[in-house]
Each structure stands twice: as structure tokens, then as C-alpha cells.
Amino acid sequence: MVSIRVGIAFFLVVVLSCAPGCGSGTRSGEEAALDRVRSLDKVTIAVTDSGLGGLSVVADAVRKLEAERAYRQVELVFYNALFTAEGGYNSLTGREQKVEIFSRALQGLEDRCAPDIILVACNTLSVLYQDTEFARTTRVPVVGIVEDGVELIADRFEDNESARVIIFATETTVAEDTHRATLVERGIAADRVVTQACPQLASYIEQGFDGMETGFLVDAYVTEALAAAGPEPGPLYVSFNCTHYGYSLAAWQAAFAGHDQAVVEFLDPNLKMIDVLLPPALHGRHEAVDISVRAVSMVEIPAESRDSIGRYLRDISPETAAALADYELQPDLFPWRDVIAD
């Protein structure tokens, strides 16, 4: 059985939860913690998200873990950190509420699944992680997705200062401004980076990643983003900084084509997350790997969503699609109602 622990990004740095002797978040402490996980033959990896986008990370992980054979036994656990079907984290107006609920979700994950590492496959939650109580108390290494997204973009600007990028993300991720601000700090001109919030898009994708309504909404956000970007010259890149958006790649391609706008590359950090556990030195360490996948949620996952995302996952990882279809509904995963009441 394969178990996965969830990793979260501490802004744009891979941050491992600081325990005594963990290096207080220093690079040496982070690497030491990761090396401990990499040294295991049997590993439990938790992937968490505020919805079903992180399942694409799980599917990619299954594919790569099978090919690399770095571990003898892997349990992959997808842990849905969504606490209510009525809007979730982006519906909360207070940042403190988001932080507190996410911290409780992570504690529930650690208590119930005992992961060796946690991957936070959610940009919204990754930028909140640094302020959680969980980050101050856990001994589990946590890796987030924000750094992967920033690195993908920065790499494209290395040899081409005239490049442009549009960052598509949720309202919370855009409001936190971590991706854009960090790129600017790294010397990329602010006018080469456009951010576009996409309210409700993740929900539409879950209901039908290839549906007509999803396509209409994608086109509307592309129209807004291109208007904000203006007629600046230079090759254009598009970055998906919500884990759901890659499911609807065909809709994004059609939307940009409909505006006669060439896109050099669509950048999806989902496809980089598991790489932190697969350094080249571990390639082929074992003759075979036994992988199991399970999905856990405290919120009921509608049949429509299971069908939509399941259809996408089936061609990449049948095991992940099956875990979604047979997900474990656990309504008491973590407490949250008193946070809203306060």
C-alpha cells in the first residue's frame, strides 16, 4: 500500500516543518528532512488540496513512481482539505479563518494518516501555510507547490527578458500576490507579469472539465487577461497556478487560439511536485514497487465531479481514478464550525 504525506510551500521556499534539530527551516535542515524520507524503502505520501485538483498530482506521482522504482512500497493518500461544499476557503473573507481551518485540516491529516511527507498541491493553501499552528509544531516535512510554479516561470525568463507570462489563479492566490512579487524580486520586470483571478472556475472544472460552461468561463478569463496584458511584444507563457486548471488544457488552448494569440507553453507545476522525492540517484533502487492509492474527504464528492475528474485521470493512472470513485467519506476529519462561528 502506498501512503503519501502532504507537502506545503512556505512562500517560494520548500519549507519543512521545523522541529527541534530541524535546522529551523534552514536549507540544511530541509535537505536533511527530505533525505530522511528519501532513505525509506516504504513511504507514505500525503497530497492535500482544497478540492480535486491535487488528484492530478497523485496521478502523475503514480506514473513516475512506477517508472523510477525508487521505493519498494508506497502508499499515496489524497486528503481533501475542503471543509464545506458551500464555497470553501475562497468564500471566507477573513485570512485568519482560512489559516486556522487549514491548520486543523493538516493536524487531522497527520493524526489519521501518519504521513512521512506532506505535499500541499494547492496554491491557495500553500501561501497560507507559513502562518498555521501546524507549521510551528509538526515534525512532518511539508512541501508546497508555489516554488515549483515560480521556478517554471523564472526558467522561461532566463534567456529571454522579453518574455511575458499570464498567471491564472484563484482569488486568494492572486490577492496574496506571492508568485508575481517573487518573480519581480528575482529581477523580472513587473510589466511582463499579469495575474488573472478566475472566480468559480475550479468548481466548473470539477463539474465538467471538458464541458461547454467551463469553456465559456475559461474564454472569459482569457479575454480579461489579454486586455490587461495589452499589446506588449514578446513570447507569451501561460501559468496554471490553481491545480484544477490543467484538467481543462484543451479549453485554454482553444481560448487563446480564438484570440489569435500564440502561447509558447502552458506551464503546469502539478507535474513537478513528486520530483522532490525522485532524485536521479534513486532511479531503479528497487526491482519493483508496490503502490496503493486512497482518497479521503470529509465533504461528499458529487457523482458529477467523480465522473468528470475520473474520466480525466483514467488514462493517466487508473489507480487514482479508482481511488476517487471509491473515496472514503469521513465527516469528522477535523473540526471547523467553531472557527466560522467566531
Residue pairs with C-beta under 8 A, 6 or more apart in sequence:
1 73
1 75
1 290
1 292
1 294
2 43
2 44
2 45
2 62
2 65
2 73
2 74
2 75
2 76
2 290
2 291
2 292
2 293
3 43
3 44
3 45
3 46
3 74
3 75
3 76
3 77
3 113
3 114
3 115
3 116
3 292
4 43
4 44
4 45
4 46
4 47
4 58
4 61
4 74
4 75
4 76
4 77
4 78
4 115
4 117
4 119
5 44
5 45
5 46
5 77
5 109
5 113
5 115
5 116
5 117
5 118
5 119
5 140
5 141
6 46
6 47
6 48
6 79
6 106
6 109
6 115
6 117
6 118
6 119
6 120
6 121
6 142
7 14
7 117
7 118
7 119
7 120
7 141
7 142
7 143
7 144
7 273
7 276
8 15
8 48
8 106
8 118
8 119
8 120
8 125
8 126
8 129
8 135
8 142
8 143
8 144
9 15
9 120
9 126
9 127
9 129
9 143
9 144
9 145
9 146
9 147
9 148
10 25
10 129
10 130
10 135
10 142
10 144
11 127
11 130
11 146
11 178
11 182
12 146
12 147
12 150
12 178
12 182
13 30
13 147
14 30
14 34
14 143
14 144
14 147
14 276
15 25
15 30
15 129
15 130
15 135
15 142
15 143
15 144
16 22
16 25
16 29
16 30
16 33
16 34
16 141
16 142
16 143
17 134
17 135
17 137
17 138
17 139
17 140
17 141
17 142
18 24
18 25
18 29
18 135
18 136
19 138
19 139
22 29
22 32
22 33
22 139
23 29
23 30
23 32
30 141
33 141
34 117
34 141
34 276
34 277
36 141
37 43
37 116
37 117
37 141
37 277
38 70
38 277
38 279
38 282
40 71
40 116
41 71
41 72
41 73
41 286
42 71
42 72
42 73
42 74
43 71
43 73
43 74
43 75
43 116
43 117
43 277
44 74
44 75
44 77
44 113
44 114
44 115
44 116
45 61
45 74
45 75
45 76
45 77
45 115
45 116
45 117
45 119
45 274
45 277
46 77
46 78
46 79
46 109
46 113
46 115
46 117
46 118
46 119
47 54
47 55
47 57
47 58
47 61
47 76
47 77
47 78
47 79
47 119
47 121
47 273
48 54
48 78
48 79
48 80
48 81
48 105
48 106
48 109
48 118
48 119
48 120
48 121
48 122
48 125
49 55
49 57
49 78
49 80
49 81
49 120
49 121
49 122
49 125
49 243
50 80
50 81
50 82
50 88
50 89
50 122
50 124
50 125
51 80
51 82
51 88
51 122
51 202
51 206
51 243
51 244
52 80
52 206
52 244
52 301
52 305
52 309
52 324
53 121
53 122
53 202
53 242
53 243
53 244
53 245
53 246
53 247
53 270
54 78
54 119
54 121
54 122
54 243
54 270
55 78
55 295
55 309
55 313
55 320
55 324
56 121
56 243
56 246
56 247
56 270
56 312
56 313
56 316
57 119
57 121
57 145
57 243
57 270
57 273
57 274
58 76
58 78
58 293
58 317
58 320
58 323
59 313
59 316
59 317
59 320
59 321
60 270
60 271
60 273
60 274
60 316
60 317
61 76
61 273
61 274
62 76
62 291
62 293
62 317
62 319
62 320
63 316
63 317
64 274
64 275
64 278
65 71
65 74
65 274
65 278
65 289
65 291
66 289
66 291
68 278
68 282
68 283
68 284
69 283
69 284
69 285
69 286
69 287
69 288
69 289
70 277
70 278
70 282
70 283
70 284
70 285
70 286
70 289
71 282
71 285
71 286
71 289
72 286
72 288
72 289
72 290
73 289
73 290
73 291
74 289
74 290
74 291
74 292
75 291
75 292
75 294
76 291
76 292
76 293
76 294
76 320
77 113
77 115
77 293
77 294
77 295
77 296
78 293
78 294
78 295
78 296
78 320
78 323
78 324
79 105
79 109
79 113
79 296
79 297
80 295
80 296
80 297
80 298
80 299
80 301
80 327
81 102
81 105
81 106
81 109
81 122
81 125
82 88
82 89
82 297
82 298
82 299
83 101
83 105
83 298
83 299
83 334
83 336
84 299
84 336
85 299
85 300
89 98
89 101
89 102
89 124
89 125
89 172
90 124
90 170
90 171
90 172
90 199
92 98
92 101
92 340
95 128
97 339
97 340
98 124
98 128
98 172
99 128
99 131
99 132
100 132
100 133
100 339
101 336
101 339
102 125
102 128
102 129
102 132
102 134
103 132
103 133
103 134
103 135
104 334
104 335
104 336
104 339
105 333
105 334
105 336
106 118
106 132
106 134
106 138
106 142
107 134
107 334
108 333
108 334
109 115
109 118
110 118
110 134
110 138
110 140
112 296
112 330
112 333
113 296
115 140
116 140
116 141
117 140
117 141
117 142
117 143
117 277
118 140
118 141
118 142
118 143
119 143
119 144
119 145
119 273
119 274
119 276
120 126
120 129
120 142
120 143
120 144
120 145
121 145
121 243
121 270
121 273
122 145
122 243
123 145
123 146
123 149
123 169
123 170
123 173
123 179
123 241
123 242
123 243
124 170
124 172
124 173
124 242
125 144
126 144
126 145
126 146
127 146
127 172
127 173
127 176
127 178
128 172
128 176
129 135
129 142
129 144
135 142
143 273
143 276
145 243
145 269
145 270
145 273
146 178
146 179
148 269
148 272
148 273
149 179
149 239
149 241
149 267
149 269
150 179
150 182
150 183
151 272
152 239
152 267
152 269
152 272
153 165
153 167
153 179
153 183
153 188
153 193
153 237
153 239
153 267
154 183
154 186
154 188
156 163
156 165
156 237
156 264
156 265
156 267
157 163
157 165
157 183
157 188
157 192
160 234
160 235
161 189
161 192
162 192
162 233
162 234
162 235
163 192
163 234
163 235
163 236
163 237
163 264
164 192
164 193
164 194
164 229
164 232
164 234
164 235
164 236
164 237
165 183
165 192
165 193
165 194
165 236
165 237
165 238
165 239
165 267
166 194
166 195
166 196
166 225
166 226
166 229
166 236
166 237
166 238
166 239
167 174
167 179
167 180
167 193
167 194
167 195
167 196
167 239
167 241
168 196
168 198
168 221
168 225
168 238
168 239
168 240
168 241
168 242
168 245
169 179
169 195
169 196
169 197
169 198
169 241
169 242
170 197
170 198
170 199
170 202
170 242
171 197
171 199
173 179
173 197
173 241
173 242
174 195
174 196
174 197
175 197
177 195
179 195
179 239
179 241
180 190
180 193
180 195
183 193
184 190
184 193
191 232
192 232
192 234
194 225
194 228
194 229
196 221
196 224
196 225
196 228
198 217
198 221
198 242
198 245
200 217
201 214
201 217
201 218
201 221
201 242
201 244
201 245
202 242
202 244
202 245
204 211
204 213
204 214
204 217
205 214
205 244
205 245
205 247
205 248
205 308
206 244
206 305
206 308
206 309
207 213
207 214
207 302
207 304
207 305
207 308
208 214
208 304
208 308
209 247
209 248
209 308
209 309
209 311
209 312
210 248
210 250
210 251
210 308
211 308
214 248
214 251
215 248
215 251
215 254
215 255
218 248
218 251
218 252
218 255
219 251
219 254
219 255
219 258
222 252
222 255
222 256
222 259
223 255
223 259
226 259
226 261
229 236
235 262
235 264
236 261
236 262
236 263
236 264
237 263
237 264
237 265
237 266
237 267
238 252
238 256
238 263
238 265
238 266
238 267
239 266
239 267
239 269
240 246
240 252
240 266
240 267
240 268
240 269
240 270
241 269
243 270
245 252
245 268
246 266
246 268
246 270
246 271
247 309
247 312
249 266
249 268
252 266
253 263
253 266
256 262
256 263
291 319
292 319
293 317
293 319
293 320
293 322
293 323
294 323
294 327
294 328
295 323
295 324
295 326
295 327
295 328
296 327
296 328
296 330
296 333
297 327
297 328
297 329
297 330
297 333
298 329
298 330
298 331
298 332
298 333
298 334
300 329
301 324
301 327
301 329
306 324
306 325
306 327
309 324
310 321
310 324
310 325
313 320
313 321
313 324
314 321
